[in-house]
Amino acid sequence: MNEALAEEDLRRRDPVKRSIFIGIFLVGLSLVWFSSTWLEYKIIQQKNNQLEIETSLHKDEFGVVLANQKKIVDSQHRLMSLFQLNTNRFLQGNLLNALQKVYVPNVQLVRVRLDQSFTYKQGTPDVTNAYGISPGRPSLTTSHIVLTLDAKDSSPSPGDQVNRYKEALAGQNYFKVSLSPTNAVKLISLSSPQSSPGGKPYVLFTLECQYPDKIR
């Protein structure tokens, strides 16, 4: 009887069986770890896919925002150009009205010539970068205006009224505000005394009025 019990106890303590049991336990533990890791991977993959979808949607929205910003900038440039054209345009009616108010005895205005030229400077386009739209430099047009007046001085002493007419012209309100602040009215020519068909002497002189350049 004792021998049978001893053999039974020996079988229970068989190291091979214990090794098998331990192996089965480790395999089961590995399966549990692999299952949890795989499940975690799938969850992370699903989140990444969702983030990619949201990023793609935001990317499309960002492109629409950039396009709208470009349209706004272009519209602002056009509005500014129209505003500058409206405010900087030369009004010849105001000029003619001002000339009528300049009077010096024995001085007659013979001819009025207005020369207006433009200098164009090419602008640069808008640049799109990672932070949005960097506005370019708009095109610039510079207006140059020169007024030339030919007049006749038939005073008793021809030529004496030339400087008086020049001073009266520079002091008239319109020219005082509109012309360049320095050397606005210049005498560029003065003829020698001449005689009219009636025998009355006179001189011809030319004045040049310089307007400040205007950028549009």
VMD Tcl script that draws the C-alpha trace (Angstrom):
set ca {
  {0.00 0.00 0.00}
  {2.75 2.38 0.92}
  {4.57 1.59 -2.30}
  {1.46 2.46 -4.36}
  {1.14 5.80 -2.62}
  {4.79 6.55 -3.23}
  {4.48 5.79 -6.95}
  {1.39 8.03 -7.18}
  {3.22 10.88 -5.48}
  {6.16 10.44 -7.85}
  {3.89 10.72 -10.86}
  {2.44 13.95 -9.51}
  {5.88 15.40 -9.20}
  {6.92 14.37 -12.70}
  {8.95 17.39 -14.11}
  {7.79 16.71 -17.65}
  {4.20 17.29 -16.73}
  {5.06 20.42 -14.86}
  {6.95 21.65 -17.89}
  {3.96 20.98 -20.08}
  {1.65 22.81 -17.71}
  {4.02 25.79 -17.55}
  {4.35 25.80 -21.35}
  {0.58 25.78 -21.78}
  {0.28 28.65 -19.30}
  {2.94 30.68 -21.10}
  {1.32 30.06 -24.48}
  {-2.02 31.17 -23.09}
  {-0.39 34.27 -21.59}
  {1.26 35.02 -24.93}
  {-2.05 34.71 -26.74}
  {-3.65 37.10 -24.29}
  {-0.78 39.62 -24.75}
  {-0.88 39.28 -28.55}
  {-4.65 39.72 -28.57}
  {-4.46 42.87 -26.45}
  {-1.59 44.25 -28.57}
  {-3.43 43.52 -31.83}
  {-6.59 45.14 -30.46}
  {-4.60 48.22 -29.41}
  {-2.99 48.37 -32.87}
  {-6.37 48.21 -34.59}
  {-7.71 51.01 -32.36}
  {-4.69 53.20 -33.13}
  {-4.98 52.42 -36.85}
  {-8.64 53.40 -36.79}
  {-7.80 56.68 -35.07}
  {-5.07 57.38 -37.63}
  {-7.50 56.74 -40.48}
  {-10.00 59.11 -38.88}
  {-7.31 61.76 -38.45}
  {-6.27 61.40 -42.09}
  {-9.88 61.88 -43.19}
  {-10.27 64.97 -41.00}
  {-6.91 66.35 -42.21}
  {-7.98 65.86 -45.82}
  {-11.22 67.71 -45.16}
  {-9.39 70.58 -43.45}
  {-6.87 70.68 -46.28}
  {-9.67 71.19 -48.79}
  {-11.16 73.89 -46.58}
  {-7.74 75.55 -46.27}
  {-7.42 75.61 -50.05}
  {-10.81 77.29 -50.32}
  {-9.76 79.87 -47.71}
  {-6.54 80.64 -49.62}
  {-8.46 81.05 -52.87}
  {-10.95 83.38 -51.18}
  {-8.12 85.40 -49.64}
  {-6.55 85.83 -53.07}
  {-9.87 87.04 -54.50}
  {-10.22 89.52 -51.64}
  {-6.70 90.87 -52.16}
  {-7.28 91.22 -55.92}
  {-10.56 93.04 -55.30}
  {-8.88 95.37 -52.80}
  {-6.18 96.19 -55.36}
  {-8.82 97.00 -57.99}
  {-10.83 99.15 -55.58}
  {-7.70 101.02 -54.53}
  {-6.75 101.63 -58.16}
  {-10.24 102.97 -58.91}
  {-10.14 105.17 -55.83}
  {-6.74 106.59 -56.78}
  {-7.94 107.18 -60.34}
  {-10.97 109.07 -59.04}
  {-9.05 111.19 -56.53}
  {-5.93 111.86 -58.63}
  {-7.48 112.58 -62.00}
  {-6.71 116.00 -63.41}
  {-9.73 118.30 -63.67}
  {-9.14 120.75 -66.52}
  {-12.29 122.70 -65.71}
  {-10.78 123.79 -62.39}
  {-7.60 124.88 -64.20}
  {-9.46 127.02 -66.75}
  {-11.58 128.58 -64.05}
  {-8.45 129.51 -62.07}
  {-6.78 131.06 -65.13}
  {-9.79 133.34 -65.60}
  {-9.24 134.73 -62.10}
  {-5.63 135.73 -62.75}
  {-5.63 139.33 -64.03}
  {-2.76 141.73 -64.56}
  {-3.34 144.92 -66.64}
  {-2.02 144.82 -70.20}
  {-1.18 141.08 -70.03}
  {-3.08 138.79 -72.36}
  {-2.98 134.98 -72.21}
  {-2.29 133.75 -75.73}
  {-2.02 129.98 -75.45}
  {-2.44 127.24 -72.84}
  {-0.70 123.89 -73.26}
  {-1.04 120.99 -70.83}
  {1.38 118.06 -71.13}
  {0.52 114.92 -69.17}
  {2.68 111.79 -69.31}
  {2.72 108.54 -67.36}
  {5.50 106.26 -66.12}
  {4.47 102.66 -65.49}
  {6.21 100.34 -63.01}
  {5.37 96.64 -63.14}
  {4.17 95.08 -59.89}
  {4.84 91.65 -58.42}
  {2.26 88.83 -58.02}
  {0.99 87.44 -54.72}
  {2.96 84.52 -53.26}
  {1.26 81.58 -51.55}
  {3.23 79.92 -48.77}
  {2.61 77.68 -45.77}
  {1.29 80.60 -43.73}
  {-1.16 81.95 -46.30}
  {-0.90 84.55 -49.04}
  {1.87 87.11 -49.04}
  {0.57 90.11 -51.01}
  {2.69 91.25 -53.91}
  {3.49 94.80 -54.87}
  {0.80 96.43 -57.03}
  {1.64 98.08 -60.33}
  {2.34 101.79 -60.03}
  {1.65 104.54 -62.52}
  {3.25 107.94 -61.96}
  {1.58 110.94 -63.56}
  {3.71 113.91 -64.68}
  {1.86 117.15 -65.50}
  {3.39 120.35 -66.87}
  {1.34 123.46 -67.73}
  {2.82 125.91 -70.24}
  {1.35 129.40 -70.65}
  {2.21 131.73 -73.51}
  {1.27 135.36 -72.78}
  {1.69 138.83 -74.20}
  {2.73 141.94 -72.25}
  {1.66 145.14 -74.05}
  {2.13 147.52 -71.13}
  {3.67 150.99 -71.71}
  {7.02 149.46 -70.81}
  {6.79 145.94 -72.28}
  {8.24 143.33 -69.93}
  {7.52 145.13 -66.68}
  {4.33 143.11 -66.08}
  {5.92 139.70 -66.63}
  {7.02 139.19 -63.02}
  {3.75 140.63 -61.74}
  {1.78 138.13 -63.80}
  {4.05 135.33 -62.61}
  {3.50 136.34 -58.97}
  {-0.25 136.70 -59.47}
  {-0.39 133.24 -61.01}
  {1.61 131.63 -58.17}
  {-0.51 133.42 -55.56}
  {-3.88 132.36 -56.96}
  {-5.54 129.86 -54.58}
  {-5.83 127.01 -57.08}
  {-2.20 127.20 -58.19}
  {-0.97 127.78 -54.64}
  {-2.49 124.45 -53.59}
  {-2.03 122.44 -56.78}
  {1.50 123.25 -57.96}
  {4.79 121.99 -56.56}
  {5.77 123.76 -53.34}
  {9.13 124.97 -54.71}
  {9.81 126.76 -57.98}
  {6.20 126.19 -59.05}
  {6.09 128.86 -61.77}
  {9.16 129.46 -63.95}
  {9.83 131.98 -66.69}
  {11.34 129.93 -69.52}
  {11.36 132.46 -72.37}
  {11.05 136.21 -72.95}
  {11.12 137.75 -76.43}
  {12.60 141.06 -77.40}
  {10.17 143.98 -77.85}
  {8.00 143.73 -80.95}
  {5.43 145.99 -82.58}
  {1.82 145.18 -83.33}
  {0.18 146.21 -86.64}
  {-1.05 149.34 -84.84}
  {2.47 150.22 -83.77}
  {2.02 149.33 -80.08}
  {5.07 147.52 -78.65}
  {4.80 144.25 -76.74}
  {6.82 141.23 -75.62}
  {5.92 137.56 -75.60}
  {6.84 135.38 -72.65}
  {6.29 131.80 -71.60}
  {5.68 130.48 -68.08}
  {5.95 126.85 -67.02}
  {3.92 125.51 -64.11}
  {5.11 122.26 -62.54}
  {2.59 119.97 -60.83}
  {3.83 117.42 -58.27}
  {4.00 113.85 -59.53}
  {1.11 111.64 -58.50}
  {1.39 107.89 -58.06}
  {-1.60 105.68 -58.88}
}
mol new
graphics top color blue
foreach p $ca { graphics top sphere $p radius 0.5 }
foreach p [lrange $ca 0 end-1] q [lrange $ca 1 end] { graphics top cylinder $p $q radius 0.2 }
display resetview
